[in-house]
Amino acid sequence: MNYLSNRINSLSESETLAMTQKSRELKAQGFDVINLSIGEPDFNTPGFVKEAAKKAIDLNFTHYPPVPGYPELREAICKKLKRDNDLDYTPDQIVVSTGAKHSIANVMLSLVNPGDEVIVPAPYWVSYKEIVKLAEGTAVYIPSSIDTNFKISAEQLEAAITPKSKVFIFSSPCNPSGTVYTKDELQAFAEVFARHKNIFIISDEIYEYINFVAHHESIAQFDAIKDRVIVVNGVSKGYAMTGWRIGYIAAPKPIAKACDKMQGQFTSGACSIAQQAALAAILMNPKDSPEFACMLNAFKQRRDLLLDLLKDIPGIITNMPDGAFYVFMDVKHYFGKTDGTVVINNAEELSMYLLDKVYVALVSGTAFGDPDCLRFSYATSNEKIIEAVKRIKTVLESLH
């Protein structure tokens, strides 16, 4: 007898975390695994941030914090949004949560009723579809491809809208594709939403600082729709603070209040020490930080190295990702091929084949809504990138 709820039975395990777990298990058995499945900077948290956390402990920031976050942190987030994005918010529009994923869940659970449609451009981050499930909404996917740099058009967006549409969620820079939407492209989306006043926009900007081409553009900049935009951000990616688990939203007051209420019943406030560390990070302008410049430059060099190496593997198609730290490569050339024993039918089987044969962990594009692709995270050393591509090339050469 199955005693678990339909809710948990319908929920899928995070494919990125599942592949990471498999990689760890193989590594524990003594295999030389190169894990390129997880979206985590391989840099350590800056020293001044760690010092702020140590100081917070000494100052006894060890009690329950306010549910939406310490006032000084929410004020700092407002200053950051003005400094970096020219967006005006007040502290009562900010809710600090246990990571950007938690922030997204708070918003989705606060807005979506059973049967409401949530429009999701594909490829998308793996947890979007599962969070929509938890909210009992219906995900409506808009496809894209490597030919369009994994971008959707305003015309596609318009065509996807129905009377049931309630939320649109997207990321720029995008996980998994590295796609960065321009100001003009975002304005075209804003013009569509201006005509459909019942739709809220969740703008996932967690990769804001890992942008190789231009100043980051937020869809919240357009006045006609700002009262329906929820900006999601955090410190994990740009400040190399994944383990600190601090994310936040900037939202219209009624939505911020709703998320405060939701969070108050689930987790209460985020970790007090981590909030003080995040305060130090957010007060610093990354543009003034040698550590940040070093990290961004390293990511760009790794991207260029990886793309150059992948050119030598027949059948793999790549584009030029403009942000984040992923290459979302089209691998459908290898579907239907065999080594004489195993037949590769899809990207999921190919990702497992690479893990089993040469101990390289990538994530199937199926997890992100594009079954033709594999996601390669280059948030690792040049040496590991070179070795991983060497192994991949060797094993793919055995397929015919």
C-alpha positions as CSV (number, residue, x, y, z in Angstrom):
1,M,0.0,0.0,0.0
2,N,1.4,3.4,-1.0
3,Y,0.9,5.7,2.0
4,L,2.8,8.7,0.5
5,S,0.9,11.7,-0.8
6,N,0.0,12.1,-4.4
7,R,2.0,15.4,-4.1
8,I,5.3,13.7,-3.3
9,N,4.6,10.8,-5.7
10,S,4.1,13.2,-8.6
11,L,7.3,15.1,-7.8
12,S,10.5,14.3,-9.7
13,E,13.9,14.2,-8.1
14,S,16.1,17.0,-9.2
15,E,18.1,15.6,-12.1
16,T,21.1,17.7,-11.4
17,L,21.3,16.7,-7.8
18,A,20.6,13.0,-8.8
19,M,23.6,13.0,-11.2
20,T,25.7,14.7,-8.6
21,Q,24.8,12.0,-6.1
22,K,25.7,9.3,-8.6
23,S,29.0,11.0,-9.2
24,R,29.8,11.1,-5.5
25,E,28.9,7.4,-5.1
26,L,31.3,6.4,-7.9
27,K,34.0,8.7,-6.5
28,A,33.6,7.1,-3.1
29,Q,34.2,3.7,-4.8
30,G,37.5,5.0,-6.0
31,F,36.7,6.0,-9.6
32,D,38.2,9.1,-11.1
33,V,34.9,11.0,-11.7
34,I,34.8,14.5,-13.3
35,N,31.6,15.9,-12.1
36,L,30.3,18.6,-14.4
37,S,26.7,18.2,-13.5
38,I,26.3,20.8,-10.7
39,G,25.9,24.5,-11.1
40,E,28.3,25.7,-8.5
41,P,31.3,28.0,-8.8
42,D,34.5,26.2,-7.8
43,F,35.8,29.4,-6.2
44,N,35.7,29.9,-2.4
45,T,33.7,32.5,-0.7
46,P,35.7,35.8,-0.5
47,G,37.6,36.3,2.8
48,F,35.8,39.5,3.8
49,V,32.5,37.7,3.6
50,K,33.7,34.9,5.9
51,E,35.1,37.4,8.3
52,A,31.7,39.1,8.5
53,A,30.2,35.7,9.4
54,K,32.7,35.1,12.1
55,K,32.1,38.6,13.5
56,A,28.3,37.9,13.5
57,I,28.9,34.8,15.7
58,D,31.0,36.9,18.1
59,L,28.2,39.5,18.2
60,N,25.7,36.8,19.0
61,F,23.6,36.9,15.9
62,T,22.4,33.6,17.0
63,H,18.7,34.2,17.7
64,Y,15.6,34.0,15.4
65,P,15.9,36.7,12.7
66,P,12.8,38.5,11.3
67,V,10.9,36.2,8.9
68,P,11.6,38.4,5.8
69,G,15.2,39.1,6.8
70,Y,17.1,41.6,8.9
71,P,16.2,45.2,8.1
72,E,19.8,46.1,7.4
73,L,20.1,43.3,4.8
74,R,16.8,44.3,3.1
75,E,18.0,47.9,3.0
76,A,21.3,46.8,1.5
77,I,19.4,44.8,-1.2
78,C,17.4,47.9,-2.1
79,K,20.7,49.8,-2.5
80,K,22.1,47.0,-4.6
81,L,19.1,47.1,-6.9
82,K,19.4,50.8,-7.3
83,R,23.2,50.7,-7.8
84,D,23.3,47.8,-10.3
85,N,19.9,47.9,-11.9
86,D,18.5,51.4,-11.4
87,L,15.4,49.8,-9.8
88,D,13.6,51.5,-6.9
89,Y,12.4,49.3,-4.0
90,T,11.7,49.7,-0.3
91,P,12.7,47.2,2.4
92,D,9.1,46.1,2.8
93,Q,9.2,44.9,-0.8
94,I,12.1,42.5,0.0
95,V,11.9,39.0,1.4
96,V,15.1,37.1,2.2
97,S,14.8,33.3,1.9
98,T,16.9,30.2,2.1
99,G,18.2,30.4,-1.5
100,A,16.7,31.6,-4.7
101,K,14.9,28.2,-5.1
102,H,13.1,28.9,-1.9
103,S,12.2,32.4,-3.1
104,I,10.7,31.0,-6.3
105,A,8.7,28.4,-4.4
106,N,7.4,31.1,-2.0
107,V,6.2,33.2,-5.0
108,M,4.7,30.3,-6.9
109,L,2.8,29.0,-3.9
110,S,1.6,32.5,-3.2
111,L,0.3,33.2,-6.7
112,V,-0.8,30.0,-8.4
113,N,-4.1,28.3,-7.9
114,P,-4.9,24.7,-9.1
115,G,-5.3,24.9,-12.9
116,D,-3.6,28.2,-13.4
117,E,-1.1,28.2,-16.3
118,V,2.5,29.0,-15.8
119,I,4.4,29.9,-19.0
120,V,7.9,28.5,-19.1
121,P,10.4,29.1,-22.0
122,A,12.4,26.0,-22.7
123,P,15.1,25.2,-21.9
124,Y,14.4,26.0,-18.3
125,W,16.0,25.3,-14.9
126,V,15.0,21.9,-13.7
127,S,13.1,23.0,-10.6
128,Y,10.6,25.3,-12.3
129,K,8.4,22.6,-13.5
130,E,8.4,20.7,-10.2
131,I,7.6,23.9,-8.2
132,V,4.7,24.5,-10.6
133,K,3.5,21.0,-9.8
134,L,3.7,21.7,-6.0
135,A,1.5,24.8,-6.6
136,E,-0.9,22.6,-8.6
137,G,-0.5,24.8,-11.6
138,T,-0.2,23.7,-15.2
139,A,3.2,24.4,-17.0
140,V,2.9,25.6,-20.6
141,Y,6.3,25.3,-22.3
142,I,7.5,27.5,-25.2
143,P,10.2,25.7,-27.2
144,S,13.4,27.2,-28.5
145,S,16.5,25.7,-30.1
146,I,20.2,26.2,-30.5
147,D,19.4,27.9,-33.9
148,T,17.8,30.8,-32.0
149,N,20.4,30.8,-29.2
150,F,17.8,29.2,-27.0
151,K,15.7,32.4,-27.0
152,I,12.0,32.6,-27.5
153,S,10.3,35.5,-29.4
154,A,7.6,37.9,-28.3
155,E,5.4,36.4,-30.9
156,Q,5.8,32.9,-29.3
157,L,5.0,34.4,-26.0
158,E,1.9,36.0,-27.2
159,A,0.7,32.8,-28.8
160,A,1.2,30.9,-25.5
161,I,-1.0,33.2,-23.5
162,T,-4.6,31.9,-22.7
163,P,-7.3,33.1,-20.3
164,K,-5.8,30.7,-17.7
165,S,-2.3,32.2,-17.9
166,K,-1.2,33.5,-14.5
167,V,2.6,33.5,-14.3
168,F,5.6,33.7,-16.7
169,I,8.9,32.5,-15.3
170,F,12.3,32.7,-17.0
171,S,16.0,33.2,-16.2
172,S,18.5,35.6,-17.8
173,P,21.4,34.7,-17.9
174,C,19.8,31.3,-18.3
175,N,20.5,28.0,-16.7
176,P,21.1,25.8,-18.6
177,S,21.8,27.6,-21.9
178,G,23.8,30.7,-20.8
179,T,21.3,32.8,-22.9
180,V,21.2,36.5,-22.0
181,Y,18.2,38.5,-23.2
182,T,18.9,42.0,-24.4
183,K,17.1,45.2,-23.4
184,D,15.2,45.3,-26.7
185,E,14.1,41.6,-26.4
186,L,12.9,42.2,-22.8
187,Q,11.0,45.3,-23.9
188,A,9.3,43.2,-26.5
189,F,8.2,40.8,-23.8
190,A,7.1,43.7,-21.6
191,E,4.9,45.1,-24.4
192,V,3.2,41.7,-24.6
193,F,2.6,41.6,-20.8
194,A,1.3,45.2,-20.9
195,R,-1.6,43.9,-23.0
196,H,-2.2,41.0,-20.6
197,K,-2.6,42.5,-17.2
198,N,-3.5,39.3,-15.4
199,I,0.0,37.8,-15.8
200,F,2.8,38.0,-13.2
201,I,6.4,37.7,-14.3
202,I,9.0,35.9,-12.2
203,S,12.5,37.1,-13.3
204,D,15.2,34.7,-12.1
205,E,18.4,36.8,-12.1
206,I,20.6,34.7,-10.0
207,Y,23.4,34.6,-12.7
208,E,23.3,38.4,-13.1
209,Y,27.0,39.0,-12.4
210,I,28.2,36.2,-14.7
211,N,27.5,38.0,-17.9
212,F,30.2,38.2,-20.6
213,V,28.7,40.6,-23.1
214,A,26.9,43.6,-21.5
215,H,25.4,45.2,-18.5
216,H,22.7,43.0,-17.0
217,E,19.2,44.0,-18.0
218,S,16.1,43.3,-15.8
219,I,12.6,43.1,-17.1
220,A,11.6,45.0,-13.9
221,Q,12.9,48.2,-15.5
222,F,9.8,48.7,-17.6
223,D,7.3,50.8,-15.7
224,A,4.2,49.5,-17.5
225,I,4.7,46.0,-15.9
226,K,6.8,46.6,-12.9
227,D,3.9,46.2,-10.5
228,R,3.6,42.6,-11.7
229,V,7.4,41.7,-11.8
230,I,9.0,39.6,-9.1
231,V,12.8,39.8,-9.3
232,V,14.6,36.7,-7.8
233,N,18.2,36.9,-6.9
234,G,20.7,35.8,-4.3
235,V,24.4,35.5,-3.4
236,S,25.1,31.9,-4.5
237,K,26.5,32.3,-8.0
238,G,28.0,35.8,-8.2
239,Y,29.6,35.7,-4.8
240,A,30.5,32.0,-4.7
241,M,28.3,31.5,-1.7
242,T,26.2,28.4,-2.7
243,G,26.4,26.8,0.8
244,W,25.3,29.9,2.6
245,R,21.8,29.5,1.2
246,I,20.6,33.1,0.9
247,G,18.2,34.3,-1.9
248,Y,15.7,37.1,-2.0
249,I,12.9,38.6,-3.9
250,A,12.0,42.2,-4.8
251,A,8.3,42.4,-5.4
252,P,5.2,44.5,-5.3
253,K,4.2,44.9,-1.6
254,P,1.2,42.5,-1.6
255,I,3.3,39.7,-3.1
256,A,6.2,40.4,-0.7
257,K,3.7,40.3,2.2
258,A,2.2,37.0,0.9
259,C,5.7,35.5,0.7
260,D,6.5,36.7,4.2
261,K,3.3,34.9,5.4
262,M,4.1,31.7,3.4
263,Q,7.7,31.6,4.7
264,G,6.5,32.2,8.3
265,Q,4.8,28.9,8.2
266,F,7.5,26.9,6.5
267,T,11.0,28.0,7.5
268,S,10.8,31.4,9.3
269,G,13.8,33.6,8.7
270,A,16.9,32.4,6.8
271,C,20.1,31.6,8.8
272,S,21.1,34.6,10.9
273,I,24.8,34.1,10.4
274,A,24.4,33.6,6.6
275,Q,22.4,36.8,6.4
276,Q,25.2,38.8,8.0
277,A,27.6,37.3,5.5
278,A,25.3,38.2,2.7
279,L,25.0,41.7,4.0
280,A,28.8,42.1,3.6
281,A,28.7,40.7,0.1
282,I,25.8,42.7,-1.2
283,L,27.2,46.0,0.1
284,M,30.3,45.4,-2.0
285,N,30.0,46.4,-5.7
286,P,31.4,43.4,-7.6
287,K,32.8,45.8,-10.2
288,D,35.2,47.1,-7.5
289,S,36.3,43.6,-6.4
290,P,39.5,42.0,-7.7
291,E,38.2,38.6,-6.6
292,F,35.1,39.0,-8.6
293,A,37.0,40.2,-11.7
294,C,39.3,37.1,-11.4
295,M,36.3,34.8,-11.2
296,L,34.4,36.3,-14.1
297,N,37.6,36.3,-16.3
298,A,38.2,32.6,-15.4
299,F,34.7,31.7,-16.4
300,K,35.0,33.4,-19.7
301,Q,38.4,31.8,-20.4
302,R,36.9,28.4,-19.6
303,R,33.9,28.9,-21.8
304,D,36.2,29.8,-24.7
305,L,38.5,26.8,-24.0
306,L,35.5,24.4,-23.8
307,L,34.0,25.6,-27.1
308,D,37.3,25.4,-28.8
309,L,37.8,21.8,-27.6
310,L,34.3,20.7,-28.5
311,K,34.9,21.8,-32.1
312,D,37.0,18.6,-32.5
313,I,34.2,16.3,-31.7
314,P,32.1,15.5,-34.9
315,G,28.3,15.9,-34.5
316,I,28.3,18.1,-31.4
317,I,26.7,21.5,-32.1
318,T,27.3,24.5,-29.8
319,N,26.4,28.1,-29.7
320,M,28.1,31.0,-27.9
321,P,26.5,31.3,-24.4
322,D,26.7,34.9,-23.2
323,G,26.4,34.2,-19.4
324,A,26.2,31.7,-16.5
325,F,28.8,28.9,-16.7
326,Y,27.2,26.3,-19.0
327,V,27.4,25.0,-22.5
328,F,24.2,23.4,-23.6
329,M,25.4,21.3,-26.5
330,D,23.2,19.6,-29.1
331,V,24.1,15.9,-29.3
332,K,21.3,14.3,-31.3
333,H,23.9,13.3,-33.9
334,Y,24.7,10.4,-31.6
335,F,21.1,9.1,-31.1
336,G,20.6,5.7,-32.6
337,K,24.4,5.0,-32.6
338,T,25.9,1.9,-30.8
339,D,29.2,0.6,-29.6
340,G,28.1,-2.9,-30.6
341,T,26.5,-3.7,-27.3
342,V,24.7,-0.5,-26.1
343,V,22.4,1.6,-28.3
344,I,22.1,5.3,-27.4
345,N,18.5,6.4,-27.9
346,N,18.4,9.8,-26.3
347,A,20.3,12.4,-24.3
348,E,19.5,10.7,-21.0
349,E,21.0,7.4,-22.1
350,L,24.0,9.3,-23.5
351,S,24.7,11.1,-20.2
352,M,24.6,7.8,-18.3
353,Y,26.8,6.1,-21.0
354,L,29.4,8.9,-20.5
355,L,29.3,8.4,-16.7
356,D,29.5,4.6,-16.9
357,K,32.2,4.4,-19.5
358,V,34.5,7.4,-18.8
359,Y,33.3,8.8,-15.5
360,V,32.2,12.2,-16.8
361,A,29.0,13.5,-15.3
362,L,26.9,15.8,-17.5
363,V,23.1,16.4,-17.2
364,S,20.6,15.4,-19.9
365,G,18.8,18.2,-21.6
366,T,15.6,16.3,-21.0
367,A,15.8,17.6,-17.5
368,F,15.7,21.2,-18.8
369,G,13.0,20.7,-21.5
370,D,15.3,20.0,-24.5
371,P,15.9,16.3,-25.1
372,D,18.4,17.0,-27.9
373,C,21.1,18.4,-25.5
374,L,23.5,17.8,-22.7
375,R,24.5,20.5,-20.2
376,F,28.2,20.8,-19.5
377,S,29.1,23.0,-16.5
378,Y,32.5,24.6,-16.9
379,A,32.6,25.8,-13.3
380,T,35.8,23.7,-12.8
381,S,39.5,23.9,-13.6
382,N,41.0,24.1,-17.2
383,E,42.7,20.8,-16.5
384,K,39.4,19.0,-15.7
385,I,37.7,20.6,-18.8
386,I,40.5,19.4,-21.0
387,E,40.5,15.9,-19.5
388,A,36.6,15.6,-19.6
389,V,36.5,16.6,-23.3
390,K,39.3,14.1,-24.1
391,R,37.3,11.3,-22.4
392,I,34.1,12.3,-24.2
393,K,35.8,12.4,-27.6
394,T,37.4,9.0,-27.1
395,V,34.1,7.3,-26.1
396,L,32.0,9.0,-28.8
397,E,34.5,7.8,-31.4
398,S,33.6,4.2,-30.5
399,L,30.0,4.8,-31.5
400,H,28.8,4.1,-35.1
